[in-house]
Amino acid sequence: MAAFLVSGCSPEQSGSVVSYETKRPISNAKILHAGKIIRTDARGEFALGKFDKTQPVLIKAAGFRPKQCAVPEEKRPRLELEPLETRGLYLSYAALGQPETRSQALGLLDGERLNTLAIDIKDRQGRMTFYNGAPCAGQVGAFGAVKFDDIQAFLKEMHRKHIYVVGRIAVFKDPLLAKHNPEWAVRAGGRPNSFWLDPYRKEVWTYNLSVVKEAASMGFDEIELDCVWFPGEGELRDAKYSRHDSPGNRTGAIARFLSEASQTLAPYNVCLSLSPSMVPRWEGGRSGRGLGPLAQSTDYLGASMRNLGDLARVKIATAAEARQWRAYIECAANSPKEPFPTLDEIKAMVTACRAAGLGGWILSDARGQYNLTKEFIRDLTPDDR
């Protein structure tokens, strides 16, 4: 399914996508209908050709809730999307396994002031948080200690509370898969390494895309991909791959994988995003291609924030609209040597993100504790949100 930008729409074929609140046009919104994906132009307009009334119209755009609707009766339909500023918490695989931590974090989510939960689906050790049909996942031990016996019931409960749920999947860093399928691993020092998969291997793509697809079918609102990059020298020396390796081949492989992930999610109208670790490691940034390929295939780009200076370094105009960026705000130190952010500093970062028009922000505690009070959350998200 190819996506393309349209302009100069004829009255018989065109429509528009606008914000429900402001009625302003939404550019670059994605519309899926009858197997075709198109995007709105700068005026929020689109041309879809003939409608198939037996199939729904799926619409999504960064900064808005995805929507499914029946084929409009009018000739120039105006489709409205509800704005969505994602405000939430991230829970890692380890944090999900700690009952007190999990309960504390979930207790802060009310669907209004905090409306988003990001959780691991597959972490950087290859461990899954729920059972799924990934090929051979059971044999490699990926389900050793799942965190959700009934993920669909959990997601339904979150949606009942109006919580937007993001599932993170670590793609090419997977020690379990590398150990049991050494032919899929990057070779280093003449033999397969024990943790990094070869991003050129289609078998690796198939394994991860099957997890993407099943998570979407289960009810996740968004899939966030992590570790979608080639290992650097500091991570793996003298790496050898299954095909000729070059900066161009690397950027091409990653761009194609993201395109396939986007197409996999399209029928479910589930958003696709990249973890905050992705952008600094993107090979295209060093080869001059910029972040365009990342922004084209995904709905959100993650940006890590430890202080206000990090926001200033986000080059929004060069890669995507402001609403396509989501900040992951570090609300605890990653090590004893790092300064611990104060509550006032966290609030200042949230205020700066909102002033910049970002698509949202998520608090990330490296310790997985979130010793935050509901009073602080109320102060963090005032009524003018």
C-alpha positions as CSV (number, residue, x, y, z in Angstrom):
1,M,0.0,0.0,0.0
2,A,1.7,3.2,-1.1
3,A,1.1,6.5,0.6
4,F,1.2,9.7,-1.4
5,L,0.5,13.4,-0.8
6,V,-2.4,15.0,-2.7
7,S,-3.2,18.6,-3.7
8,G,-5.5,20.3,-6.2
9,C,-8.4,18.0,-5.3
10,S,-11.5,18.1,-7.5
11,P,-14.8,18.8,-5.8
12,E,-16.3,15.4,-6.8
13,Q,-13.4,13.5,-5.2
14,S,-12.1,15.6,-2.4
15,G,-12.8,16.1,1.3
16,S,-10.9,17.6,4.3
17,V,-9.7,16.7,7.7
18,V,-10.0,19.3,10.5
19,S,-9.7,19.6,14.3
20,Y,-12.9,19.0,16.2
21,E,-12.1,21.8,18.6
22,T,-10.7,24.5,16.3
23,K,-12.1,23.5,12.9
24,R,-8.6,24.2,11.5
25,P,-7.3,21.9,8.8
26,I,-5.0,19.1,9.7
27,S,-2.1,18.6,7.3
28,N,-0.4,15.2,6.7
29,A,-3.2,13.2,8.2
30,K,-3.2,9.6,7.0
31,I,-6.4,8.1,5.5
32,L,-6.9,4.4,4.8
33,H,-9.8,3.2,2.7
34,A,-10.3,0.2,0.5
35,G,-6.6,-0.7,0.7
36,K,-5.3,2.7,-0.3
37,I,-3.4,5.1,2.0
38,I,-3.3,8.8,1.2
39,R,-2.3,11.9,3.1
40,T,-4.0,15.3,3.4
41,D,-2.2,18.3,1.9
42,A,-1.2,21.6,3.6
43,R,-4.9,22.7,3.4
44,G,-6.1,19.5,5.1
45,E,-7.6,18.2,1.8
46,F,-7.5,14.8,0.3
47,A,-8.6,13.0,-2.9
48,L,-9.7,9.4,-2.4
49,G,-11.4,8.6,-5.7
50,K,-14.5,6.5,-5.5
51,F,-15.6,5.4,-2.0
52,D,-16.4,1.8,-1.3
53,K,-19.4,2.0,1.1
54,T,-18.8,-1.5,2.4
55,Q,-15.5,-0.5,3.9
56,P,-14.8,2.0,6.7
57,V,-12.6,5.1,6.5
58,L,-9.7,5.1,8.9
59,I,-8.0,8.4,9.8
60,K,-5.1,9.3,12.0
61,A,-2.8,12.2,12.5
62,A,-0.1,13.1,15.1
63,G,-1.7,15.0,18.0
64,F,-5.1,13.6,17.4
65,R,-7.1,10.5,18.4
66,P,-7.4,8.0,15.5
67,K,-10.9,7.7,14.1
68,Q,-12.9,5.2,12.2
69,C,-16.1,6.2,10.4
70,A,-18.5,5.0,7.7
71,V,-18.2,6.4,4.2
72,P,-19.6,10.0,4.3
73,E,-22.8,10.7,2.3
74,E,-21.8,14.2,1.3
75,K,-19.6,14.8,-1.8
76,R,-17.0,17.0,0.1
77,P,-17.0,15.5,3.5
78,R,-15.3,17.3,6.4
79,L,-13.9,14.7,8.8
80,E,-13.1,15.8,12.3
81,L,-10.5,14.5,14.7
82,E,-10.4,14.9,18.4
83,P,-7.1,16.5,19.7
84,L,-4.9,14.3,21.8
85,E,-2.0,15.5,23.9
86,T,-0.4,12.4,25.3
87,R,0.4,12.9,29.0
88,G,1.5,9.8,30.9
89,L,4.0,7.4,32.4
90,Y,6.3,4.7,31.1
91,L,6.5,1.3,32.8
92,S,9.4,-1.0,31.8
93,Y,9.3,-4.8,31.8
94,A,11.0,-4.8,35.2
95,A,8.6,-2.2,36.7
96,L,5.6,-4.1,35.4
97,G,6.7,-7.0,37.5
98,Q,6.8,-5.0,40.7
99,P,3.2,-5.0,42.1
100,E,3.7,-1.8,44.3
101,T,5.3,0.1,41.5
102,R,2.7,-1.0,39.0
103,S,-0.2,-0.1,41.3
104,Q,1.3,3.3,42.2
105,A,1.8,4.3,38.6
106,L,-1.6,3.1,37.4
107,G,-3.2,4.9,40.3
108,L,-1.9,8.2,38.9
109,L,-3.7,7.7,35.5
110,D,-7.1,9.2,35.5
111,G,-7.8,9.5,31.7
112,E,-7.7,13.3,31.9
113,R,-4.7,14.9,33.5
114,L,-2.7,11.8,32.8
115,N,-4.2,10.0,29.9
116,T,-1.4,7.8,28.5
117,L,0.4,4.6,29.6
118,A,3.5,3.4,27.8
119,I,4.6,-0.2,28.6
120,D,7.1,-2.7,27.3
121,I,5.7,-5.4,25.0
122,K,9.2,-6.9,24.2
123,D,12.2,-5.5,26.1
124,R,15.9,-5.3,25.2
125,Q,16.4,-8.8,26.6
126,G,13.8,-10.3,24.2
127,R,11.3,-10.9,27.0
128,M,7.6,-10.5,26.2
129,T,5.0,-9.1,28.6
130,F,2.1,-11.2,27.2
131,Y,1.7,-14.4,25.2
132,N,1.6,-13.9,21.4
133,G,2.1,-15.9,18.2
134,A,5.7,-14.7,17.3
135,P,7.4,-17.6,15.5
136,C,9.3,-19.8,18.0
137,A,9.0,-17.2,20.8
138,G,8.0,-19.9,23.2
139,Q,11.0,-22.1,22.2
140,V,13.5,-19.3,22.8
141,G,12.1,-18.5,26.2
142,A,10.5,-15.2,25.4
143,F,7.5,-16.0,27.6
144,G,9.5,-16.9,30.7
145,A,7.8,-14.4,33.0
146,V,4.9,-12.7,31.2
147,K,3.3,-9.7,33.0
148,F,-0.2,-9.9,31.6
149,D,-2.0,-13.2,31.5
150,D,-5.0,-11.5,29.8
151,I,-3.6,-8.4,27.9
152,Q,-7.0,-7.8,26.1
153,A,-8.8,-7.5,29.5
154,F,-6.1,-5.1,30.7
155,L,-6.4,-3.0,27.6
156,K,-10.2,-2.9,27.8
157,E,-9.9,-1.7,31.4
158,M,-7.5,1.1,30.3
159,H,-9.8,2.2,27.5
160,R,-12.7,2.2,29.9
161,K,-10.8,4.8,31.8
162,H,-9.9,6.7,28.6
163,I,-6.3,5.7,28.8
164,Y,-4.3,5.7,25.5
165,V,-1.9,2.7,25.6
166,V,1.5,2.7,23.9
167,G,3.4,-0.7,23.6
168,R,7.2,-0.6,23.1
169,I,9.0,-3.3,21.2
170,A,12.7,-3.6,21.1
171,V,13.5,-4.9,17.6
172,F,17.1,-5.7,16.7
173,K,18.5,-6.1,20.2
174,D,17.2,-9.5,21.4
175,P,19.6,-11.8,23.2
176,L,17.0,-14.7,23.4
177,L,16.5,-14.7,19.6
178,A,20.2,-14.3,18.9
179,K,21.2,-17.2,21.2
180,H,18.7,-19.6,19.7
181,N,19.1,-18.5,16.0
182,P,22.8,-17.6,15.7
183,E,22.5,-17.4,11.9
184,W,20.3,-14.4,12.4
185,A,22.8,-12.6,14.6
186,V,25.4,-10.0,13.6
187,R,28.8,-11.7,13.4
188,A,31.6,-10.1,15.4
189,G,35.2,-11.5,15.7
190,G,34.3,-14.3,13.2
191,R,31.3,-15.7,15.1
192,P,27.8,-14.7,16.0
193,N,27.4,-12.2,18.8
194,S,25.0,-13.1,21.6
195,F,22.6,-10.1,21.7
196,W,22.4,-8.1,18.4
197,L,20.3,-9.3,15.5
198,D,21.2,-8.6,11.8
199,P,18.9,-5.8,10.6
200,Y,19.2,-7.0,7.0
201,R,17.7,-10.4,7.8
202,K,14.1,-10.8,6.7
203,E,13.5,-13.6,9.3
204,V,14.2,-11.0,12.0
205,W,11.7,-8.6,10.4
206,T,9.1,-11.3,10.3
207,Y,9.5,-12.2,14.0
208,N,9.1,-8.6,15.1
209,L,6.4,-7.6,12.7
210,S,4.3,-10.6,13.9
211,V,4.5,-9.1,17.4
212,V,3.6,-5.7,16.0
213,K,0.5,-7.1,14.2
214,E,-0.7,-9.1,17.2
215,A,-0.3,-6.2,19.6
216,A,-2.4,-4.1,17.3
217,S,-5.1,-6.7,17.0
218,M,-5.1,-7.0,20.8
219,G,-6.1,-3.3,21.2
220,F,-2.9,-1.3,21.7
221,D,-3.5,2.3,20.5
222,E,0.1,2.8,19.4
223,I,3.3,0.7,18.8
224,E,6.6,2.3,19.7
225,L,9.7,0.7,18.2
226,D,13.0,0.6,20.1
227,C,16.4,-0.6,19.0
228,V,15.7,0.0,15.3
229,W,19.3,0.8,14.4
230,F,22.6,-0.9,13.5
231,P,25.0,-1.4,16.5
232,G,27.8,1.2,16.8
233,E,31.4,0.4,17.4
234,G,30.9,0.9,21.1
235,E,28.2,-1.7,21.1
236,L,29.7,-4.3,18.7
237,R,33.2,-4.2,17.2
238,D,34.1,-5.5,13.8
239,A,30.5,-6.3,12.9
240,K,29.8,-8.3,9.8
241,Y,26.3,-8.6,8.2
242,S,24.5,-10.9,5.8
243,R,24.8,-8.4,3.0
244,H,27.2,-5.6,1.9
245,D,27.2,-3.0,4.6
246,S,27.3,0.8,3.8
247,P,25.6,3.9,5.2
248,G,23.2,3.9,2.2
249,N,22.3,0.3,2.7
250,R,21.7,0.8,6.4
251,T,19.4,3.8,6.0
252,G,17.5,1.9,3.2
253,A,17.0,-1.2,5.3
254,I,15.7,0.8,8.3
255,A,13.4,2.9,6.1
256,R,12.0,-0.2,4.5
257,F,11.4,-1.9,7.8
258,L,9.6,1.1,9.2
259,S,7.5,1.2,6.0
260,E,6.5,-2.4,6.5
261,A,5.7,-1.8,10.1
262,S,3.5,1.2,9.1
263,Q,1.7,-0.9,6.5
264,T,1.2,-3.7,9.0
265,L,-0.5,-1.3,11.4
266,A,-2.6,0.5,8.8
267,P,-5.7,-1.8,8.8
268,Y,-5.9,-1.5,12.6
269,N,-5.6,2.3,12.5
270,V,-2.9,2.0,15.2
271,C,-0.2,4.7,15.4
272,L,3.5,4.0,15.0
273,S,6.2,5.8,16.9
274,L,10.0,5.6,17.7
275,S,11.5,5.5,21.1
276,P,13.6,8.5,22.2
277,S,16.8,6.4,21.7
278,M,16.2,6.1,18.0
279,V,16.7,9.7,16.6
280,P,20.3,10.2,18.0
281,R,21.4,6.9,16.4
282,W,19.7,7.4,13.0
283,E,22.4,6.8,10.3
284,G,20.6,9.1,7.9
285,G,21.4,12.0,10.2
286,R,25.1,11.5,9.6
287,S,24.8,10.8,5.9
288,G,22.9,14.0,5.2
289,R,19.5,12.5,4.6
290,G,18.1,13.9,7.8
291,L,15.2,12.6,9.7
292,G,12.7,12.7,6.8
293,P,12.5,8.9,6.3
294,L,11.7,8.5,10.0
295,A,9.0,11.1,10.0
296,Q,7.5,9.8,6.8
297,S,6.8,6.3,8.1
298,T,5.9,7.1,11.7
299,D,3.3,9.1,13.5
300,Y,5.5,10.2,16.5
301,L,9.2,10.6,17.1
302,G,10.4,10.3,20.7
303,A,12.8,12.8,22.2
304,S,14.6,12.3,25.5
305,M,14.5,15.3,27.9
306,R,16.7,15.6,31.0
307,N,16.7,19.4,31.1
308,L,15.3,22.4,29.2
309,G,18.4,22.4,27.0
310,D,17.3,19.1,25.5
311,L,14.2,20.6,24.1
312,A,16.1,23.5,22.6
313,R,18.2,20.9,20.7
314,V,15.2,19.2,19.1
315,K,15.3,20.4,15.4
316,I,11.5,20.2,14.9
317,A,11.4,22.1,11.6
318,T,14.0,19.8,9.9
319,A,12.1,16.5,10.5
320,A,8.5,16.9,11.3
321,E,5.8,19.2,12.7
322,A,5.9,20.0,16.4
323,R,2.9,17.7,17.1
324,Q,4.9,14.7,15.7
325,W,7.4,15.0,18.6
326,R,6.8,13.4,22.0
327,A,9.1,14.1,24.9
328,Y,10.2,11.4,27.3
329,I,11.0,13.4,30.5
330,E,13.5,11.8,32.8
331,C,12.0,12.3,36.3
332,A,14.8,10.3,38.1
333,A,18.5,10.0,37.7
334,N,19.9,7.1,35.6
335,S,22.9,6.9,37.9
336,P,24.0,8.2,41.4
337,K,26.4,10.7,39.6
338,E,23.6,12.4,37.7
339,P,21.6,15.3,39.3
340,F,18.2,14.3,40.4
341,P,15.5,16.5,38.7
342,T,13.4,18.4,41.1
343,L,9.6,18.6,40.9
344,D,9.9,22.2,39.8
345,E,12.3,21.2,37.0
346,I,9.9,18.4,35.8
347,K,7.1,21.0,35.8
348,A,9.2,23.4,33.8
349,M,10.0,20.8,31.2
350,V,6.3,19.9,30.8
351,T,5.4,23.5,30.5
352,A,8.1,24.0,27.8
353,C,6.8,21.0,25.8
354,R,3.3,22.3,25.8
355,A,4.4,25.8,24.8
356,A,6.4,24.3,21.9
357,G,3.3,22.5,20.7
358,L,4.7,19.0,21.0
359,G,2.3,16.1,20.6
360,G,2.7,15.1,24.2
361,W,5.1,14.1,27.0
362,I,5.7,10.9,29.1
363,L,7.4,10.8,32.4
364,S,10.1,8.1,32.6
365,D,11.6,7.0,35.9
366,A,14.8,4.9,35.4
367,R,14.1,3.3,38.8
368,G,10.5,2.6,37.9
369,Q,9.2,4.1,41.2
370,Y,7.2,7.3,40.3
371,N,7.1,8.8,43.8
372,L,4.7,11.4,42.6
373,T,1.5,12.6,44.3
374,K,-1.9,13.3,42.7
375,E,-1.5,16.8,44.0
376,F,1.7,17.2,41.9
377,I,0.0,15.7,38.9
378,R,-2.9,18.2,39.2
379,D,-0.3,21.0,39.4
380,L,1.6,19.6,36.4
381,T,-1.5,19.6,34.2
382,P,-3.6,22.7,34.9
383,D,-7.2,23.1,33.7
384,D,-6.1,25.0,30.6
385,R,-4.8,21.8,29.1
